[in-house]
C-alpha cells in the first residue's frame, strides 16, 4: 500500500477544528489545496527546506525566514523545490502580515501559503493531522480486507476472473481492463451506468496509457500482464490502487490455478496411458 498510502489533503487539514481555531486564510496556491500531506513539521530554523523530504505541512511563525524580500522569496522557492505540501505561518511579532514578496513567490511557485490569524498550538495541529492520516490508513486497510474477502468468496463459490473484474469495476466506479503480456485485451468490465458501456474497448484503445495500472504476475513461461482502471466515470482515489493491487493478486492466483489444472489434467491423462500400456 506504499504507492497509495493514506494521506489527507491540505484542504482537509484546514477543515480540522484545531486549525480552524487559528482562522486560516489561504493567500496563495488555492489551486493546489488538494495536495496530499505526508507529515507535519514545525520549525523556525533558517534553511529549513534542507530538513524536509517533501509532502509536509510546515508550521512556522516565520522567525527563521528573514526580513529581506530576497530571503523571503528564497525561503518559498526552496520549500517549493523540496515538494512541501503547504506552509502555514502564524501571524505575530515576526510577521504581523505576510510580506508581499513571500506571497508573490508562493503564487509564482504554486505553493499553498496560509496565514493563521490566531495563535494555535502547533503540537495540537501535528497530533490532529497525524491522527487523521493514521485513521485514513486504517480505513484503507479495513476496506482492502473486506474487498479481499469478497474477491476470495467469488473464486471459492465457482466464480472466475470475470467475476473479480466486475466486482472491481463496481467498487472503483470505473471501467477495468485485463491485458495480456503482449498488450492484448483479455477481458473488460464496466460498472453499471458507465459512460463507456457502449464502447469500452474503444475507450481502452484510446486511453489505456491514462489509466491507473498494476502488473499481474503470470505463471511461469508467460509474460506479466496488466490490470488497468480508466478514470472515465470517476476520478481515481487512494483506494483505487489498493483495490487494483488486491484484484491483481487474485487474478494472478486464478491464472496460476488454471495453469495447474492443465498440468494436473495432462498428468492424469499420462498416468492413464501408462497404466493402459502396462496392462493395469
LINHUVEN-V94207 format. One record per residue. RES is the residue in one small letter. SS is DSSP state (H for helix, E for strand, - for the rest). NEAR is the number of other C-alpha atoms within 12 Angstrom. D_FIRST is the distance of its C-alpha to the first C-alpha in Angstrom with 2 decimals. Layout:
BEGIN
((RES SS NEAR D_FIRST) (RES SS NEAR D_FIRST))
END
This chain:
BEGIN
((x - 20 0.00) (x - 15 3.78) (x - 17 5.70) (x - 27 5.37) (x - 26 5.52) (x - 31 8.48) (x - 38 11.77) (x E 36 15.30) (x E 32 17.76) (x H 39 21.09) (x H 30 22.94) (x H 24 21.10) (x H 39 21.82) (x H 34 25.43) (x - 22 25.76) (x - 25 25.14) (x H 20 28.56) (x H 25 28.71) (x H 36 28.42) (x H 25 30.66) (x - 21 33.32) (x - 27 33.42) (x - 23 34.59) (x E 31 32.10) (x E 28 33.27) (x E 28 31.32) (x E 30 33.85) (x E 29 31.81) (x - 31 28.60) (x H 23 28.69) (x H 20 27.03) (x H 26 23.81) (x - 28 23.29) (x - 22 20.10) (x - 28 18.63) (x E 31 15.44) (x E 36 16.19) (x - 34 14.03) (x E 34 16.79) (x E 38 20.51) (x E 33 23.30) (x E 31 27.00) (x - 29 29.71) (x - 23 33.17) (x - 21 33.59) (x - 22 34.73) (x - 23 32.37) (x H 31 29.38) (x H 32 27.22) (x H 18 27.35) (x H 19 25.54) (x - 26 22.53) (x - 23 19.44) (x - 27 18.70) (x - 30 17.09) (x E 38 19.35) (x E 47 21.78) (x E 45 24.95) (x E 40 27.64) (x E 35 31.12) (x - 33 34.80) (x - 36 35.59) (x - 25 37.82) (x - 23 36.34) (x - 32 36.45) (x - 24 40.13) (x - 22 42.96) (x - 16 43.58) (x H 19 42.21) (x H 18 41.19) (x H 21 39.13) (x H 29 37.49) (x H 28 36.55) (x H 27 35.27) (x H 37 33.15) (x H 44 31.43) (x H 32 31.15) (x H 29 29.53) (x H 37 26.85) (x H 35 26.23) (x H 21 26.02) (x H 25 23.53) (x - 29 21.22) (x - 41 21.74) (x - 44 20.58) (x E 48 23.92) (x E 51 26.97) (x E 46 28.83) (x E 45 32.35) (x E 36 34.49) (x - 27 38.03) (x - 19 40.78) (x - 15 43.08) (x - 19 41.35) (x - 25 40.74) (x - 17 42.66) (x - 23 41.19) (x - 35 38.63) (x - 28 40.55) (x H 20 40.99) (x H 24 39.96) (x H 39 36.53) (x H 32 36.05) (x H 25 37.23) (x H 30 34.90) (x H 38 31.87) (x H 26 32.93) (x H 20 33.50) (x H 30 30.03) (x - 29 28.24) (x - 42 27.01) (x E 46 26.86) (x E 46 29.69) (x E 40 30.43) (x E 37 33.56) (x E 35 33.73) (x - 25 37.31) (x - 23 37.31) (x - 26 36.31) (x - 27 33.05) (x - 22 31.76) (x H 29 28.97) (x H 19 27.68) (x H 23 27.50) (x H 33 25.51) (x H 28 23.06) (x H 23 22.70) (x H 26 22.39) (x H 38 19.68) (x H 27 17.58) (x H 22 18.18) (x H 28 17.10) (x H 27 13.74) (x H 20 13.29) (x H 19 14.65) (x H 23 12.42) (x H 25 9.29) (x H 19 11.37) (x H 20 12.34) (x H 28 9.01) (x H 24 8.67) (x H 17 12.32) (x H 22 12.31) (x H 29 9.77) (x H 20 12.15) (x H 18 15.10) (x H 30 14.20) (x H 29 13.70) (x H 21 17.14) (x H 26 18.65) (x H 36 17.66) (x H 26 19.08) (x H 18 22.12) (x H 25 22.86) (x H 25 23.06) (x H 16 25.00) (x - 13 27.47) (x - 14 28.45) (x - 20 26.16) (x - 26 24.69) (x H 35 22.35) (x H 27 24.15) (x H 29 23.50) (x H 43 19.73) (x H 42 19.76) (x H 30 22.13) (x H 35 19.96) (x H 43 16.92) (x H 37 19.36) (x H 25 20.58) (x H 34 17.27) (x H 38 16.11) (x - 31 19.79) (x - 40 20.13) (x E 48 21.58) (x E 50 19.60) (x E 48 20.95) (x E 44 20.68) (x E 31 22.18) (x - 26 23.84) (x - 20 23.61) (x - 14 26.74) (x - 21 25.46) (x - 20 27.42) (x E 23 26.21) (x E 23 26.01) (x E 29 25.19) (x E 37 24.20) (x E 38 23.76) (x - 39 24.30) (x - 30 24.02) (x - 20 27.35) (x - 15 29.32) (x - 24 27.22) (x - 19 29.04) (x - 27 28.80) (x - 22 29.87) (x - 15 33.19) (x - 16 31.89) (x H 28 28.21) (x H 25 28.98) (x H 17 30.71) (x H 29 27.75) (x H 35 25.52) (x H 20 28.21) (x H 15 28.56) (x H 20 25.02) (x H 28 22.63) (x H 19 21.66) (x H 17 20.75) (x - 30 18.01) (x E 34 14.24) (x E 31 13.78) (x E 31 12.02) (x E 29 14.23) (x E 31 15.77) (x - 28 17.14) (x - 28 20.86) (x - 23 23.50) (x - 12 25.56) (x - 10 27.84) (x - 16 25.90) (x - 18 23.91) (x - 24 20.19) (x E 29 19.84) (x E 36 17.57) (x E 48 16.25) (x E 46 16.87) (x E 50 16.75) (x E 41 19.62) (x - 32 19.46) (x - 29 23.16) (x - 25 23.56) (x - 21 20.90) (x - 19 18.75) (x - 26 15.03) (x - 27 12.92) (x H 29 9.27) (x H 35 9.41) (x H 40 10.91) (x H 34 8.15) (x H 37 6.26) (x H 45 9.87) (x H 45 10.56) (x H 34 8.31) (x H 34 9.93) (x H 48 13.19) (x H 36 13.20) (x H 28 13.09) (x H 37 15.89) (x H 43 17.81) (x H 32 17.80) (x H 24 19.20) (x H 31 21.71) (x H 28 22.83) (x H 22 23.29) (x H 19 25.16) (x H 18 27.38) (x H 19 28.18) (x H 16 28.99) (x H 14 31.22) (x H 15 33.09) (x H 15 33.62) (x H 14 34.83) (x H 14 37.16) (x H 14 38.53) (x H 14 39.10) (x H 14 40.79) (x H 14 43.08) (x H 14 43.87) (x H 15 44.76) (x H 15 46.98) (x H 14 48.81) (x H 13 49.30) (x H 12 50.73) (x H 11 53.06) (x H 10 54.22) (x - 9 54.98) (x - 8 56.95) (x - 9 54.70))
END
